[in-house]
Amino acid sequence: MTNENKDQFRPPEHDSDHFLLTTVVGSYPKPKWLNRAKELYEDDDHGFDADDYQEAKDDASRLITNEHERAGLDVVVDGEMRRNEMVEFFAHRIDGYEFNGPVKVWGHNYFDKPSVVSEVEYDDSWLVDEYEFTADASDRPVKVPITGPYTLANWSFNEAYEDDDELTLELADLVNEEIEKLVDAGARYIQIDEPALATTPDDHAIVGEALERIVADLPEDVRIGLHVCYGDYSRIYPEILEFPVDEFDLELANGDYDQLDVFKDPEFTKDLALGVCDAHVAEVESVEQIEENIKKGLEVVPPEQLVVSPDCGVKLLPREVAYGKMANMVQAARNVEDDLDAGTIDIERGAPTPADD
């Protein structure tokens, strides 16, 4: 991993000495009219056809990409306007999966949990069209989030393989094939989403093995991030430092940074994509509050290893709140860069915070 891997995303007009890359994890609130378009498309009694629905998704992708640009993000995503749930979307595109109806997961919430009923196989590309559309719609670098093989296996019924480890590694080969196609199409920033790792942290070894397969033979200038949702990070650190990724995207704002010390000893040797906005709170944090959150990241890594993003996908927030968080986050990052340039930030890095007496 080199700083050039991150600096390739520095905007040409960025004249600060320091660069805190700003981006989002992935999902973003869908415009209400896109949800209505989906309802019309699924209504057999309505004349809203596949072409109409495709146009609606294109328009939404263009709109949200532009919204990310207006917020000032250095690296944009289309907000996953074409996706539904993070496992379901990919399961529909992988041979070997089938759906048998939703299952209850908690409370009154249901998840269309797929089953693996035969050997998984790669058929057609999953995300290349999505990436190419977003890249054409923006003059900024585009990040591609993709659900990782461990979560694709762990959040499905396994009816075809001896165990989930075997299924995970088979899926890792498919993810590698997809990423190679994305790289051929021009993608240079790929984020692997593994939320299941936070809920079953003892399986970090199989995730590492899967990642080795995923990144095999990729060019050095392709940036690979790993997003792991909130969990007990002490159960996977420092082992995750052995993972072959450039960046770890961690959800720490939601827990008020009570796990920050986990990453101070031993030294955090990768880039840290720090969640500085709480994706679960429908209030826009002030620029000043986000600045303080960013400085917490500087207790773990130097500025050249720090990336700034929300905690997680923000699709469940009101859209105006999501935009406000992004805009304030970018402004806060630029302010911290100015303070770093001026030498007015003095943070002792690596020392665990003393416990309260």
C-alpha positions as CSV (number, residue, x, y, z in Angstrom):
1,M,0.0,0.0,0.0
2,T,1.3,3.5,-0.9
3,N,0.1,7.0,-0.4
4,E,-0.2,7.3,-4.2
5,N,-3.0,4.8,-4.0
6,K,-5.0,7.4,-2.1
7,D,-3.6,10.5,-3.8
8,Q,-4.8,9.4,-7.2
9,F,-8.2,10.6,-6.0
10,R,-7.0,14.0,-5.0
11,P,-8.9,16.6,-7.1
12,P,-6.6,18.6,-9.4
13,E,-7.8,21.9,-7.9
14,H,-7.1,20.7,-4.3
15,D,-4.3,23.0,-3.3
16,S,-4.1,22.1,0.4
17,D,-0.8,20.4,1.5
18,H,-2.9,17.8,3.3
19,F,-5.6,15.7,1.7
20,L,-8.4,13.9,3.6
21,L,-10.3,12.0,1.0
22,T,-14.1,12.4,1.4
23,T,-16.5,9.8,0.2
24,V,-19.6,7.8,1.2
25,V,-20.0,4.1,2.1
26,G,-22.6,3.4,-0.6
27,S,-26.4,3.6,-0.2
28,Y,-28.3,6.9,-0.2
29,P,-32.0,7.7,0.2
30,K,-33.9,7.0,-3.0
31,P,-36.1,9.8,-4.4
32,K,-39.8,9.1,-3.6
33,W,-40.7,9.0,-7.2
34,L,-38.2,6.1,-7.8
35,N,-40.0,4.0,-5.2
36,R,-43.3,4.9,-6.9
37,A,-41.8,3.9,-10.3
38,K,-40.9,0.5,-8.9
39,E,-44.5,0.1,-7.6
40,L,-45.9,0.9,-11.1
41,Y,-43.4,-1.4,-12.8
42,E,-44.5,-4.3,-10.5
43,D,-48.2,-3.6,-11.1
44,D,-49.4,-5.9,-13.9
45,D,-52.4,-3.7,-14.5
46,H,-50.3,-0.6,-15.2
47,G,-48.5,0.2,-18.5
48,F,-45.3,1.2,-16.9
49,D,-42.8,-1.2,-18.6
50,A,-39.2,-2.2,-18.2
51,D,-37.9,0.7,-20.4
52,D,-39.8,3.2,-18.3
53,Y,-38.4,1.8,-15.1
54,Q,-34.9,1.7,-16.5
55,E,-35.2,5.4,-17.4
56,A,-36.4,6.2,-13.9
57,K,-33.3,4.4,-12.4
58,D,-31.0,6.1,-14.8
59,D,-32.5,9.5,-13.8
60,A,-32.2,8.7,-10.1
61,S,-28.6,7.6,-10.5
62,R,-27.7,10.7,-12.4
63,L,-29.5,12.9,-9.8
64,I,-27.8,11.3,-6.7
65,T,-24.4,11.3,-8.3
66,N,-24.9,15.0,-8.9
67,E,-26.0,15.5,-5.3
68,H,-22.8,13.9,-4.1
69,E,-20.8,16.3,-6.4
70,R,-22.7,19.3,-5.0
71,A,-21.9,18.2,-1.5
72,G,-18.3,18.3,-2.5
73,L,-17.3,14.6,-2.2
74,D,-14.0,13.7,-3.7
75,V,-15.2,10.2,-4.7
76,V,-18.8,9.6,-5.5
77,V,-21.3,6.7,-5.7
78,D,-24.7,6.7,-7.4
79,G,-26.3,5.9,-4.0
80,E,-27.0,2.4,-5.1
81,M,-30.2,3.6,-6.9
82,R,-30.4,0.3,-8.9
83,R,-30.1,-2.0,-5.9
84,N,-32.6,-3.3,-3.4
85,E,-31.0,-5.2,-0.5
86,M,-27.3,-5.8,-0.5
87,V,-27.5,-9.6,-0.7
88,E,-30.7,-10.0,-2.7
89,F,-29.3,-7.8,-5.6
90,F,-26.3,-10.0,-6.1
91,A,-28.1,-13.3,-5.5
92,H,-30.4,-12.5,-8.4
93,R,-27.4,-12.3,-10.6
94,I,-25.5,-15.4,-9.5
95,D,-26.4,-18.8,-10.9
96,G,-27.1,-21.3,-8.1
97,Y,-29.2,-19.0,-6.0
98,E,-33.0,-19.1,-5.8
99,F,-35.7,-17.3,-3.8
100,N,-38.5,-18.9,-1.9
101,G,-40.2,-15.9,-0.3
102,P,-39.3,-13.5,2.6
103,V,-38.3,-14.7,6.1
104,K,-38.9,-12.8,9.3
105,V,-35.6,-11.5,10.7
106,W,-36.6,-9.3,13.6
107,G,-39.8,-7.6,14.9
108,H,-42.0,-7.0,11.9
109,N,-39.1,-6.9,9.4
110,Y,-38.8,-9.4,6.6
111,F,-35.8,-10.2,4.4
112,D,-36.0,-12.0,1.1
113,K,-33.4,-14.5,2.1
114,P,-32.1,-16.5,-0.8
115,S,-31.0,-20.2,-0.9
116,V,-27.9,-21.6,-2.5
117,V,-29.4,-24.7,-4.2
118,S,-26.6,-25.7,-6.6
119,E,-23.0,-24.8,-7.4
120,V,-22.6,-21.0,-7.7
121,E,-21.4,-19.8,-11.1
122,Y,-20.6,-16.5,-12.7
123,D,-22.9,-15.6,-15.6
124,D,-23.1,-12.0,-16.7
125,S,-21.5,-8.9,-15.2
126,W,-23.2,-7.6,-12.0
127,L,-22.0,-4.0,-11.8
128,V,-20.1,-2.9,-14.9
129,D,-23.1,-1.2,-16.5
130,E,-23.8,0.6,-13.2
131,Y,-20.2,1.8,-12.9
132,E,-19.9,2.9,-16.5
133,F,-23.1,4.9,-16.3
134,T,-22.0,6.6,-13.1
135,A,-18.5,7.3,-14.4
136,D,-20.1,9.0,-17.5
137,A,-22.4,11.0,-15.3
138,S,-19.6,12.4,-13.2
139,D,-16.2,14.1,-13.7
140,R,-15.1,12.7,-10.3
141,P,-13.7,9.3,-9.4
142,V,-16.4,6.7,-8.7
143,K,-16.3,4.1,-5.9
144,V,-18.0,0.7,-6.5
145,P,-19.4,-1.0,-3.4
146,I,-19.9,-4.7,-3.7
147,T,-21.2,-7.2,-1.1
148,G,-18.5,-9.5,0.0
149,P,-18.5,-13.3,-0.3
150,Y,-18.6,-14.0,3.4
151,T,-21.9,-12.0,3.8
152,L,-23.3,-13.4,0.6
153,A,-22.8,-16.9,2.1
154,N,-23.6,-16.1,5.7
155,W,-26.9,-14.3,5.0
156,S,-28.2,-17.1,2.7
157,F,-29.5,-20.6,3.2
158,N,-26.7,-23.1,2.2
159,E,-28.3,-26.2,0.7
160,A,-25.5,-27.1,-1.8
161,Y,-22.1,-26.9,-0.1
162,E,-20.6,-28.8,2.8
163,D,-20.3,-25.7,4.9
164,D,-20.3,-21.9,4.6
165,D,-16.5,-21.7,4.4
166,E,-16.6,-23.6,1.1
167,L,-19.4,-21.5,-0.2
168,T,-17.6,-18.3,0.8
169,L,-14.4,-19.2,-1.1
170,E,-16.4,-20.2,-4.2
171,L,-18.2,-16.9,-4.1
172,A,-14.8,-15.1,-3.6
173,D,-13.7,-16.4,-7.0
174,L,-16.9,-14.9,-8.6
175,V,-16.3,-11.6,-6.9
176,N,-12.7,-11.6,-8.2
177,E,-14.1,-12.2,-11.7
178,E,-16.5,-9.3,-11.4
179,I,-13.8,-6.9,-10.0
180,E,-11.5,-7.8,-12.9
181,K,-14.3,-6.7,-15.3
182,L,-14.8,-3.5,-13.3
183,V,-11.1,-2.8,-13.4
184,D,-11.1,-3.4,-17.2
185,A,-13.9,-0.8,-17.4
186,G,-11.8,1.8,-15.6
187,A,-12.8,1.3,-11.9
188,R,-10.0,2.1,-9.5
189,Y,-11.8,2.2,-6.1
190,I,-13.6,-1.0,-5.0
191,Q,-15.2,-1.4,-1.5
192,I,-16.0,-4.9,-0.2
193,D,-18.9,-4.8,2.2
194,E,-18.8,-7.5,4.9
195,P,-21.3,-6.6,7.6
196,A,-21.7,-10.2,8.6
197,L,-18.1,-10.2,9.9
198,A,-19.1,-7.8,12.8
199,T,-21.8,-10.3,13.9
200,T,-19.6,-13.4,13.7
201,P,-16.1,-12.0,14.3
202,D,-14.5,-15.4,15.0
203,D,-14.6,-16.0,11.2
204,H,-12.0,-13.4,10.4
205,A,-9.6,-16.1,9.0
206,I,-12.0,-17.2,6.3
207,V,-12.7,-13.6,5.4
208,G,-9.0,-13.1,5.0
209,E,-8.7,-16.1,2.8
210,A,-11.6,-15.0,0.7
211,L,-10.0,-11.5,0.3
212,E,-6.8,-13.1,-0.9
213,R,-8.8,-14.7,-3.7
214,I,-10.6,-11.5,-4.5
215,V,-7.5,-9.3,-5.0
216,A,-5.5,-11.9,-6.8
217,D,-3.8,-10.4,-9.9
218,L,-5.3,-6.9,-9.5
219,P,-3.2,-3.9,-10.5
220,E,-1.5,-2.0,-7.7
221,D,-3.3,1.2,-8.4
222,V,-6.7,-0.4,-7.7
223,R,-7.8,0.7,-4.2
224,I,-9.5,-2.0,-2.2
225,G,-11.5,-1.1,0.9
226,L,-13.3,-3.3,3.4
227,H,-16.4,-2.0,5.2
228,V,-17.3,-3.7,8.4
229,C,-20.4,-2.5,10.3
230,Y,-20.5,-1.8,14.0
231,G,-19.5,-4.8,16.2
232,D,-16.9,-5.8,18.8
233,Y,-13.8,-4.8,16.8
234,S,-11.5,-6.0,19.5
235,R,-12.3,-9.6,18.4
236,I,-10.9,-9.0,14.9
237,Y,-8.1,-6.5,15.6
238,P,-5.2,-6.7,15.0
239,E,-5.8,-9.8,12.9
240,I,-7.5,-7.8,10.1
241,L,-4.3,-5.9,9.5
242,E,-3.2,-9.0,7.6
243,F,-6.1,-8.7,5.2
244,P,-4.9,-7.7,1.6
245,V,-6.8,-4.4,1.5
246,D,-5.7,-0.7,1.4
247,E,-8.4,0.7,3.7
248,F,-10.7,-0.3,6.5
249,D,-14.0,1.5,6.7
250,L,-15.2,1.4,10.3
251,E,-18.4,2.4,12.0
252,L,-17.3,4.3,15.1
253,A,-19.5,7.5,15.3
254,N,-22.6,5.4,16.2
255,G,-20.8,4.1,19.3
256,D,-19.4,7.6,20.2
257,Y,-15.9,6.3,19.5
258,D,-15.8,4.1,22.6
259,Q,-13.8,1.5,20.6
260,L,-11.2,4.0,19.2
261,D,-8.5,2.7,21.5
262,V,-8.8,-0.8,20.0
263,F,-7.0,0.5,16.9
264,K,-4.1,2.4,18.7
265,D,-2.2,-0.6,19.9
266,P,-0.7,-2.2,17.9
267,E,-0.2,0.5,15.3
268,F,-2.9,0.8,12.6
269,T,-0.9,0.1,9.4
270,K,-3.6,0.5,6.8
271,D,-5.7,3.5,5.8
272,L,-8.6,4.3,8.1
273,A,-11.9,5.3,6.5
274,L,-13.4,6.8,9.7
275,G,-17.2,7.1,10.1
276,V,-17.6,10.8,11.2
277,C,-21.4,11.0,10.8
278,D,-23.9,8.8,12.5
279,A,-26.0,7.1,9.8
280,H,-28.6,6.1,12.4
281,V,-29.5,9.6,13.6
282,A,-31.7,11.8,11.6
283,E,-30.0,15.0,12.6
284,V,-27.3,16.8,10.8
285,E,-24.1,17.1,12.8
286,S,-22.6,20.5,12.9
287,V,-19.4,21.2,11.0
288,E,-17.6,21.7,14.4
289,Q,-18.8,18.4,15.7
290,I,-17.6,16.6,12.6
291,E,-14.2,18.3,12.9
292,E,-13.8,16.9,16.3
293,N,-14.8,13.4,15.0
294,I,-12.2,13.7,12.3
295,K,-9.5,14.6,14.8
296,K,-10.3,11.3,16.7
297,G,-9.1,9.5,13.6
298,L,-5.9,11.4,13.8
299,E,-5.3,9.8,17.1
300,V,-5.0,6.5,15.3
301,V,-3.4,7.3,11.9
302,P,-1.5,10.3,10.4
303,P,-3.4,12.5,7.9
304,E,-2.1,10.7,4.8
305,Q,-3.8,7.4,6.0
306,L,-7.1,9.0,6.9
307,V,-10.3,8.9,4.8
308,V,-13.5,10.6,5.9
309,S,-17.0,9.1,5.4
310,P,-20.3,8.5,7.1
311,D,-20.5,5.5,9.5
312,C,-22.5,3.4,7.0
313,G,-25.0,3.7,4.2
314,V,-27.5,6.5,4.7
315,K,-30.4,5.1,2.7
316,L,-32.8,5.1,5.7
317,L,-32.4,8.8,6.5
318,P,-34.5,11.7,5.1
319,R,-32.8,12.8,1.9
320,E,-32.3,16.4,3.1
321,V,-30.6,15.1,6.2
322,A,-28.3,12.8,4.3
323,Y,-27.3,15.7,2.0
324,G,-26.7,17.9,5.0
325,K,-24.4,15.4,6.7
326,M,-22.4,15.0,3.4
327,A,-22.0,18.7,2.9
328,N,-21.0,19.4,6.5
329,M,-18.6,16.4,6.4
330,V,-16.8,17.8,3.4
331,Q,-16.6,21.3,4.9
332,A,-15.3,19.8,8.2
333,A,-12.6,17.8,6.3
334,R,-11.5,20.9,4.4
335,N,-11.3,22.9,7.7
336,V,-9.2,20.2,9.3
337,E,-6.9,20.2,6.3
338,D,-6.4,23.9,6.7
339,D,-5.6,23.5,10.4
340,L,-3.1,20.8,9.6
341,D,-1.5,23.0,7.0
342,A,-1.3,25.8,9.6
343,G,0.2,23.4,12.2
344,T,-2.5,24.3,14.7
345,I,-3.6,20.7,15.4
346,D,-1.5,18.9,18.0
347,I,-2.7,15.3,18.6
348,E,-0.8,12.6,20.3
349,R,-1.2,9.5,18.2
350,G,-1.2,5.9,19.3
351,A,-1.6,6.4,23.0
352,P,-4.7,4.8,24.4
353,T,-7.0,7.2,26.2
354,P,-6.5,6.9,30.0
355,A,-9.5,5.4,31.8
356,D,-11.6,7.6,34.0
357,D,-10.8,7.3,37.7
